[in-house]
Amino acid sequence: MSQPSIDALYDGVIAADRSAMGRAITLVESVNPEHRNRAQELLTRLLPHATSSHRVGITGVPGVGKSTFIDELGTRLTATGSRVAVLAVDPTSTRTGGSILGDKTRMARLGVDPNAFIRPSPTAGTLGGVSRRTRETATVVEAAGYDTVLIETVGVGQSETVVAEMVDFFLVLMLPGAGDELQGIKKGVLELADLIAVNKADGDNQTAARHAAADYSAAIRLLQPASPTWTPRVLMCSGIHGTGIDDLWSAVLEHRAAMNASGELADKRGEQRVRWMWATVEDRITTDLRSDPSTAETIAGLELAVRDNVTTATAGADQLVACFRSGAR
């Protein structure tokens, strides 16, 4: 089956043709070197059309109700005329390499909404709860005219800060009454949160939700805000009942207005693009090193030596890098 031309993919994405968008994203996610070059050609052409969307990262502990929350929020946004893209990142199994990719079934209303586009993507082992190509996928959907891009991540982890480095607004969903008032969440994630929302604040959970919200409010007051023009907030909501969602989105819009007025949003986007470049460099070097035939034997030997505690991981890394550098010459 012949591959569509870059011209055809470009025209299809600009026209918001779902089939073309799907093919474009598949091309962008491919690890094939030939596909990589074609993907970059396409993305370069799409960039001028991907400048005005609102990127919102949504994360939280497993079971907090991210998909239900996004289904409710996204449906409300499309009802007001917005076009919403959801980049839902699924965890990839470290044993089989497979992923669930079931977000369309968990977002029943958005899944059939003509003004919504849901794209599940596997993490492929990437830290930070995001796919290796989430940034590029965002460019595709933005160029297609989706003005709101919601990035649902796997969950709060050690490298969840990766999410905050690709969005305009970072929302952390938390559960009421789940034991430890911070539920094991990293201090660094709290420092990056623009808003903490205690979800499932309904029924018998309301009292626990108020207590949790008070705990989080006290916690973030002790932290230095990431922006001089925005003080992070704590709100309560219920994705399943739809309460508190409008107030939450009003806060998101207020944040955007403040960041635009101060010029911080443009600066933030620029810094994100630079970090994107360096992240790509690191990923590319690692891929090239692992696929270089001249280092294959060295890699196998060093992995065995490190596994058997014959040499340290640092010494093994130094030897591998030295081998790769000599081969590059």
N, C-alpha and C positions, 0 to 999 in steps of 0.2 A: 504494500500500500504506500503510495507516494505521500511525502510530507507536504503540507500546505506551504506555500511561499510566505516569506516574511511580509510581503505586500498584502497578501490575503489575510494573514493573521492580524496585521495592523488595522486594516479596514474593518475587519470583523469586531475587534475589540472596541474601536472607536464607535462602532454602531451598536455596541452592547449586545452583540450576538452571543448567546450563552455557549453555543457550541464552540465558537472561535475563542471565547474566553477560557473555556476548559482546556482546549488544545494549547493555548498560549501558556497557561499555568503549568500544564504537564511538561511543556518544553523548558520552561524556566526551572522546574524542579529536577530535571534530568541531570544525571552525573556524567552522561556521555560527553566527551570533549567536543565533538562536532556540534552537538546540541547546545553546549555551553556558548559557543561562538555565535550561533544563530540567535540564542536567547538574548545575548547582550546587544546584538544589532536591533532586535525588536524593542528591548527595554529603552535603548537610547532614543528611538523614535517616539516611544510613548511618554517619556519623561515630561515634555512640555505640556502634556495634557493631564498630568497627575500632580497638581499643585494646590488644589483648594479643598481637599477633603478634610474631615475631622477624624483623626485616628485615636481610638480609645482602647486601651489595654484593660482586660478584665481578668483578674486572677483570684485565687482563693483556695482554701484547703479542699481536698476531695470531699464530696458530699455536701458542699455548701449551697449547691443549686445554681451553678453558673449557667447551664444550658436553659433551665426554666426561666431564670432572670433575663437572659438575652432574648429568649423568645417573646417575653412580655415587653421588654424595652423596645426591641426591634419592630414589633407589630405596632406599637404606639407611634414610633417615628415614621414608619411608612404611611400610617393613616394621616399624618400631617403633610405628606408630600415628599418626604425624604426617600432617598434610595439607599438601602442599607446592605453592605457586604459584611458577612461574618467569616472570618478566617479562623476556623475551629481546629486547633492542633490536638491530634490524638497521640497518646503515648505509644511508642513502638516497643514491642517486646524485645528484651535483651537476649532472649533465648531463641525465638523464631524469626525475629525481624518483622513480624506482622503487627498490624495495628487495627483498632476497632473500627474507626471511621464511621461511627454511627450517629454523628451529630444531627443529621437531617431528620432522623427519627425522633431525637430528643427535642427538636425545635419544630413541632408539628405545624404550627401556623406559619412561621417564617419559611418553612420548607416549600410551601405552596404559594407564597406571596409573590406576585409578579414584580414587585418593587424590591425584592430581596434576593441576594445571591449568597449561598452558603458553600464554602469550599473547605472540606476537611482535608488536612494534610498530616502525614506522620512526622514525628519528631526525628526519626532516624537516629536516635541516640544523642541528639543535640542537647546540650545543657541549656537551662533557661526556659524550658517549657515551650519553645518555639521551633518551628521547622527551620532547616537551613536556609530556605528560600522564602521565608515569610515576608521579608522586606520587599523582595521582587514581586511576590504575588500581590502585595498591597499596591504596588505601582500599576499592575495590570487592571485591578478593579477600579482604582481611582481614575485611570485613563478612560475607563468605560463609563464614567459618569456617576459612580456611586459616591455620594457626598459624605457618608458616614461609614467608617470602617471599624468594626468591632473585632478585636483580636482576643479570642478566648484561649487561655493557656492551660497547660496540663495541671498546674497547681503550684503552690508556693514551695520553692526549693532554693538551694544554695546559690544558683545563678539566675534567679528570677529577675534580677536587675536588667538582664538582657531585654526583657519586655519593655521596661520603662525607657530604654534607649531607642525605641523605634515608634513611640506613640506620643501624642500631644497631652494625653490625660491618662493617669494610671489609677485605676479603681481596684481596691482590694475588698472582696466580699468575705465576711466572717460569720460564724455561727454563734447564736446565743447559747449560753450555758453549756459550753463544751469542755468544762474543766478549767485548766489554766487560762487565766484571763487573756493571755496573748497566744494561746493555742500553739505554742512552739514557733510562732512566726519570727523570722529573723528581724533584728533591729534595722538592718539595711533596707529591708522591704518597707518597713514603716516609714523610714526616712524618705523613701521615694514616692510613697502614696500621696496622691492629691486628694483622695477621699476614701474613707473607710466606711463601708455600708454593712451593717449587721442585718443579714438576710434572714428570712423565715421568722420575722418579728410578727407573728400572728398567733391567735388562739392562746393556748397555755404558755407559749414562749414569750409573750409580751413583757412580762416582768423581768425574765432573764435577759431579754434583749436590751431593756433599758439599763440594766446593771452592766452588761457587756459594753454598751455604748459609752457609759460613764468611765469604765476602765480604759477604753481605747482613747477617749478624749484626754484623760489624765496622762496617758503614755505619750501621745504625740505632742502635748504641750511641753514636754521635756526635751524635744528634739528640735534641731535647727531646721526651719523650713527650707525646702530646695529652691524656692523662688522668693525673692523679696516682695513680690506683689500678690502672693497667694498664700493664705494660711490654710493648711489641710483641715478638713472637716470630718465629722463623724455623723452619719445619719442611720436611720432604721428603715427597712423596707421589707416587702414580701413579694417575691417574684410570682408565687402561685396565686396570690390574691390581688396583686397589682397595686398594693398600697405603698406610698412613699416613692414610687417610681418617677412621678412628675417632678417632685421636689429635688430628687437626685439629679435628673437631667437638667433642671434649671441651674443647679450648681455647676454642672459640666459646662453649660453655655456661659455662665458667669466667668468661669475660669478662662475660657477661650477669649472672651472679650477683654479681660484684664491682661492676658498675655499678648494679645494683638496690640492693645493700646501702648504697652510698655516696649514693644519690639522684641520681647523675649521669645515669642513663638518662632519668628523667622531665624533668630540666632540658634534656638534649640534645634530646629530642623537642619540647619547647616552643620552643627556639631554632630548630629546623628548621622548625616551622610559621610562625614569623615570617619566616624567610628565604624560605620558599615564597610567602608573601604578597607580598613585595617582588619576587621573581622574576616573579610573575604580573603585578604592576603594570608592570614593564619590558616584558614581552611584550605586554601589552594596549596600552600606549602606542605601541609600535612598530607593532603591527597597525593601530591606529586611524589613525596618521599615514600609513601607506602606502595605506590605503583611503579617506582623506579626499579627495573630489573637488577641494577648494579648494587642495590641495597637489600635485595630480597634475602640473600643468604645471611647477611649481617643481622638483619632484623630477627630472623629465626633463632640465630645463635644467642643474641643478646636477650631475647625474651626468655629463653631457656635459662640463661645464667641468672637473670633477675628473679625468675620464678623459683629457682633452686637456692637463692640467697648466696650465690657465688659472687655477685657484684651488686652494687647499689643501683637503684633506679636512676639516680642522678648521673652516676658514672656511665651507665648504659646509654642514657640520653645523649651525653657528651660524645660518646664514641659514634653513635648513630648519626648525629649531626655532622661530625667531622667526616665520616664516610660519605655522606650525601654531598657535602661541600666539595670534596675531592672529585667526586664523580661529576659534579656540575661544571667543573673546570674542563 
